Amino acid sequence: MSDALSGVTDRAGGLLVRDRVGLGCRMDRGQADGLVQWSGSQACLVFSGRIDNRAEVAASLRKEGLAINDAQDGNLVLHAYRRWGAAGLNRFAGAFSFALWDSDTQKLVLARSAITAPPMHYYLDGRQFAFATMPRGLFALPQVVRTLNRPMLARSLIKLSGAVVEESFFDQVYRLPTGCVLTWGGDRPVVQAWWERPLQNVEGQYDVEDYARALRALLHRVVSEQMPSGTPVGILLSGGLDSAAVAALA
């Protein structure tokens, strides 16, 4: 499965087989961590994506007495989930997905960040549960047949509402929605939303200047968090407001 996900610029990131679970990953050549094992071997995590507020999360973990030797994204997520569970996902800012196997509870946890995240697909046939970022990883298994989900394709082409968000373009291959966490312990997987869009009626409470200041402060924070330190940065300008604002703040 891991080889089926290989690309031109990536490399093997590791393979772990323990209990009744096997975890593997591919990593970009510049990526430092992909397969992260908890000290003592109680838990293991495969991680894809990025955490933008790693310094903030690491500081919170240190305040609670946990020794964080580095600020690698996967290591932070593993420590945070072991400490706070799914509730700790609200502490992260970024775009990520991960899978965590906990030997103590004998449960597999899949999660995706809110709004945007690397993909996560899974397959279940009653005897076996398998997951991969892309469907082609699942097609490496002989029991997963590459069959087109025609109703899903039709709904997508004509933008028909009512589509099931867990469906993919292939039969028996499902996708985990953003802002959700999946838990599997040997039976049916349980999917729950850990994030919901905050809705608040603020009509008449603020004027245009208040909104402008709040938007600028939020944009400045987001751009600062996503700027890599110590490396050259390039930007693609389309001429629109979005890219121009990012370039100005960067």
ZAMIRO-53883 format. One record per residue (C-alpha): x, y negated, z negated; residue in one letter. Coordinates in Angstrom, 2 decimals. Layout:
<nodes>
NODE        px        py        pz   resn
NODE         X         Y         Z      a
...
</nodes>
This chain:
<nodes>
NODE        px        py        pz   resn
NODE      0.00      0.00      0.00      m
NODE      2.80     -2.39     -0.86      s
NODE      4.54     -1.75      2.46      d
NODE      1.28     -2.41      4.31      a
NODE      1.28     -5.94      2.87      l
NODE      4.87     -6.70      3.91      s
NODE      5.57     -9.82      5.94      g
NODE      8.52    -11.38      7.75      v
NODE      9.77    -13.52      4.86      t
NODE      9.00    -11.36      1.83      d
NODE     10.75     -8.56     -0.06      r
NODE      9.82     -5.68     -2.32      a
NODE      8.93     -7.00     -5.77      g
NODE      8.81     -3.81     -7.78      g
NODE      6.73     -0.72     -8.52      l
NODE      5.47      0.61    -11.84      l
NODE      3.52      3.82    -12.44      v
NODE      2.21      4.42    -15.94      r
NODE     -0.75      6.26    -17.47      d
NODE     -3.24      6.56    -14.58      r
NODE     -2.30      3.29    -12.89      v
NODE      0.27      2.22    -10.33      g
NODE      1.18     -1.44     -9.71      l
NODE      3.33     -2.79     -6.91      g
NODE      3.95     -6.14     -5.28      c
NODE      5.63     -8.03     -2.46      r
NODE      7.29    -11.39     -3.12      m
NODE      8.41    -14.35     -1.05      d
NODE     12.19    -14.58     -0.93      r
NODE     12.15    -17.71     -3.08      g
NODE      9.78    -16.27     -5.67      q
NODE     11.35    -15.37     -9.00      a
NODE      8.72    -13.13    -10.52      d
NODE      6.05    -10.79     -9.23      g
NODE      5.96     -7.66    -11.38      l
NODE      6.26     -8.61    -15.05      v
NODE      6.40     -6.07    -17.87      q
NODE      5.53     -6.93    -21.46      w
NODE      8.28     -6.17    -23.95      s
NODE      7.45     -2.87    -25.57      g
NODE      5.71     -1.69    -22.37      s
NODE      2.16     -2.28    -23.64      q
NODE      1.15     -4.31    -20.57      a
NODE      2.28     -5.04    -17.05      c
NODE      1.21     -7.76    -14.63      l
NODE      1.49     -8.45    -10.91      v
NODE      1.16    -12.13    -10.06      f
NODE      0.62    -14.16     -6.89      s
NODE      0.45    -17.93     -6.61      g
NODE      1.62    -20.77     -8.81      r
NODE      0.99    -22.39    -12.21      i
NODE      1.31    -26.18    -12.07      d
NODE      1.17    -26.95    -15.81      n
NODE      3.61    -24.27    -16.96      r
NODE      5.40    -26.60    -19.41      a
NODE      2.10    -27.44    -21.14      e
NODE      1.05    -23.78    -21.46      v
NODE      4.51    -22.72    -22.66      a
NODE      4.43    -25.41    -25.34      a
NODE      1.00    -24.19    -26.56      s
NODE      2.30    -20.62    -26.82      l
NODE      5.37    -21.74    -28.76      r
NODE      3.15    -23.63    -31.22      k
NODE      1.39    -20.34    -31.91      e
NODE      4.68    -18.67    -32.74      g
NODE      5.41    -16.84    -29.49      l
NODE      8.99    -16.91    -28.21      a
NODE      8.91    -17.90    -24.54      i
NODE     12.40    -17.48    -23.10      n
NODE     11.54    -18.80    -19.65      d
NODE      8.75    -20.64    -17.90      a
NODE      8.24    -18.24    -15.00      q
NODE      4.61    -18.25    -13.94      d
NODE      3.91    -14.52    -14.22      g
NODE      5.55    -14.29    -17.63      n
NODE      3.45    -17.20    -18.90      l
NODE      0.20    -15.66    -17.64      v
NODE      1.03    -12.31    -19.24      l
NODE      1.79    -13.87    -22.64      h
NODE     -1.22    -16.18    -22.45      a
NODE     -3.66    -13.39    -21.58      y
NODE     -2.34    -11.19    -24.35      r
NODE     -2.74    -14.09    -26.77      r
NODE     -6.04    -15.66    -25.68      w
NODE     -7.70    -13.17    -23.35      g
NODE     -9.92    -14.42    -20.53      a
NODE    -10.59    -17.60    -22.52      a
NODE     -6.96    -18.58    -21.94      g
NODE     -7.51    -18.87    -18.19      l
NODE     -9.06    -22.31    -18.76      n
NODE     -5.67    -23.51    -19.94      r
NODE     -4.07    -23.05    -16.51      f
NODE     -3.96    -25.49    -13.62      a
NODE     -2.90    -24.02    -10.29      g
NODE     -3.82    -21.51     -7.63      a
NODE     -3.21    -17.90     -8.60      f
NODE     -4.46    -14.36     -8.79      s
NODE     -3.15    -11.50    -10.90      f
NODE     -3.71     -7.92    -12.00      a
NODE     -2.91     -6.80    -15.53      l
NODE     -2.83     -3.25    -16.90      w
NODE     -3.05     -2.94    -20.69      d
NODE     -1.90      0.45    -21.95      s
NODE     -3.35     -0.21    -25.41      d
NODE     -6.94     -0.72    -24.18      t
NODE     -6.55      1.42    -21.04      q
NODE     -8.13     -1.38    -18.98      k
NODE     -7.24     -3.07    -15.73      l
NODE     -7.94     -6.80    -15.41      v
NODE     -8.07     -8.73    -12.12      l
NODE     -8.50    -12.50    -12.11      a
NODE     -8.50    -15.44     -9.70      r
NODE     -8.16    -19.13    -10.43      s
NODE    -11.03    -21.55     -9.92      a
NODE    -11.94    -23.23     -6.60      i
NODE     -8.94    -21.95     -4.62      t
NODE     -6.74    -18.90     -5.16      a
NODE     -4.80    -16.18     -3.36      p
NODE     -7.24    -13.46     -2.24      p
NODE     -8.04    -10.30     -4.16      m
NODE     -9.88     -7.31     -2.64      h
NODE    -10.81     -3.99     -4.20      y
NODE    -12.24     -0.56     -3.36      y
NODE    -14.14      1.89     -5.56      l
NODE    -15.42      5.34     -4.58      d
NODE    -16.39      6.83     -7.96      g
NODE    -13.05      8.60     -8.42      r
NODE    -10.51      5.93     -7.62      q
NODE    -10.22      2.16     -8.00      f
NODE     -7.74      0.34     -5.78      a
NODE     -6.98     -3.33     -5.21      f
NODE     -4.81     -5.49     -2.95      a
NODE     -4.54     -9.12     -2.00      t
NODE     -5.51     -8.35      1.61      m
NODE     -7.73     -5.56      3.03      p
NODE     -4.85     -4.09      5.03      r
NODE     -3.28     -2.99      1.75      g
NODE     -6.36     -0.91      1.00      l
NODE     -6.44      0.54      4.52      f
NODE     -3.14      2.27      3.70      a
NODE     -5.25      4.70      1.63      l
NODE     -6.66      7.55      3.77      p
NODE    -10.09      7.42      2.10      q
NODE    -10.62      3.72      2.95      v
NODE    -12.14      3.61      6.44      v
NODE    -11.79      0.42      8.47      r
NODE    -15.50     -0.12      9.20      t
NODE    -16.86     -3.56     10.05      l
NODE    -19.50     -5.02      7.73      n
NODE    -21.77     -6.27     10.51      r
NODE    -24.41     -8.00      8.33      p
NODE    -21.69     -9.97      6.56      m
NODE    -20.11    -10.92      9.88      l
NODE    -23.47    -12.07     11.26      a
NODE    -24.22    -14.19      8.20      r
NODE    -20.79    -15.77      8.41      s
NODE    -21.10    -16.60     12.10      l
NODE    -24.47    -18.28     11.78      i
NODE    -23.76    -19.78      8.34      k
NODE    -26.80    -18.07      6.86      l
NODE    -27.28    -18.65      3.15      s
NODE    -27.79    -15.79      0.75      g
NODE    -24.52    -13.99      1.48      a
NODE    -23.20    -11.84     -1.36      v
NODE    -19.96    -13.50     -2.48      v
NODE    -18.38    -10.15     -3.41      e
NODE    -18.80     -8.79      0.12      e
NODE    -15.96     -8.75      2.64      s
NODE    -15.92     -8.20      6.39      f
NODE    -15.38     -4.46      5.79      f
NODE    -17.71     -1.84      4.32      d
NODE    -16.78     -0.62      0.82      q
NODE    -14.14     -3.34      0.51      v
NODE    -15.12     -6.08     -1.92      y
NODE    -13.53     -9.38     -2.79      r
NODE    -13.24    -10.92     -6.22      l
NODE    -14.74    -14.45     -6.17      p
NODE    -12.69    -17.43     -7.33      t
NODE    -13.08    -18.34    -10.98      g
NODE    -13.93    -14.74    -11.88      c
NODE    -12.34    -11.92    -13.85      v
NODE    -12.89     -8.20    -13.22      l
NODE    -12.42     -5.54    -15.91      t
NODE    -12.19     -1.84    -15.08      w
NODE    -11.81      0.91    -17.64      g
NODE    -12.64      3.99    -15.59      g
NODE    -16.34      3.44    -14.85      d
NODE    -17.97      0.64    -12.88      r
NODE    -15.98     -2.59    -12.77      p
NODE    -17.47     -5.57    -14.59      v
NODE    -17.17     -8.96    -12.87      v
NODE    -17.72    -12.11    -14.90      q
NODE    -17.23    -15.80    -14.16      a
NODE    -14.68    -17.41    -16.47      w
NODE    -15.07    -20.87    -14.91      w
NODE    -18.11    -22.93    -13.98      e
NODE    -18.15    -26.31    -12.29      r
NODE    -18.76    -28.92    -15.01      p
NODE    -21.89    -30.92    -14.26      l
NODE    -22.61    -34.13    -16.11      q
NODE    -25.04    -36.91    -15.36      n
NODE    -23.05    -40.14    -15.68      v
NODE    -25.25    -42.36    -13.52      e
NODE    -25.18    -45.94    -14.79      g
NODE    -22.49    -45.27    -17.41      q
NODE    -19.52    -46.41    -15.32      y
NODE    -18.84    -48.94    -12.59      d
NODE    -16.81    -48.56     -9.39      v
NODE    -13.58    -49.73    -11.05      e
NODE    -13.89    -47.02    -13.71      d
NODE    -14.26    -44.33    -11.05      y
NODE    -11.31    -45.72     -9.08      a
NODE     -9.02    -45.69    -12.13      r
NODE    -10.09    -42.18    -13.10      a
NODE     -9.55    -40.88     -9.56      l
NODE     -6.10    -42.44     -9.31      r
NODE     -5.07    -41.01    -12.69      a
NODE     -6.28    -37.54    -11.71      l
NODE     -4.55    -37.65     -8.32      l
NODE     -1.33    -38.81     -9.94      h
NODE     -1.44    -35.95    -12.44      r
NODE     -2.17    -33.31     -9.77      v
NODE      0.58    -34.52     -7.41      v
NODE      3.11    -34.75    -10.24      s
NODE      2.34    -31.21    -11.42      e
NODE      2.74    -29.75     -7.94      q
NODE      5.98    -31.57     -7.07      m
NODE      8.90    -29.11     -7.29      p
NODE     11.89    -30.37     -9.26      s
NODE     15.36    -30.49     -7.77      g
NODE     14.38    -29.47     -4.24      t
NODE     13.72    -31.52     -1.08      p
NODE     10.06    -32.18     -0.34      v
NODE      8.37    -32.65      3.03      g
NODE      4.84    -33.74      3.80      i
NODE      2.62    -33.36      6.86      l
NODE      0.66    -36.55      7.49      l
NODE     -2.59    -36.31      9.42      s
NODE     -3.33    -40.02      9.20      g
NODE     -6.35    -39.46      6.94      g
NODE     -7.01    -40.67      3.42      l
NODE     -6.14    -37.36      1.73      d
NODE     -2.60    -36.91      3.02      s
NODE     -1.87    -40.65      2.85      a
NODE     -2.86    -40.74     -0.83      a
NODE     -0.68    -37.72     -1.63      v
NODE      2.29    -39.25      0.21      a
NODE      1.88    -42.57     -1.59      a
NODE      1.80    -40.94     -5.02      l
NODE      4.62    -38.50     -4.30      a
</nodes>
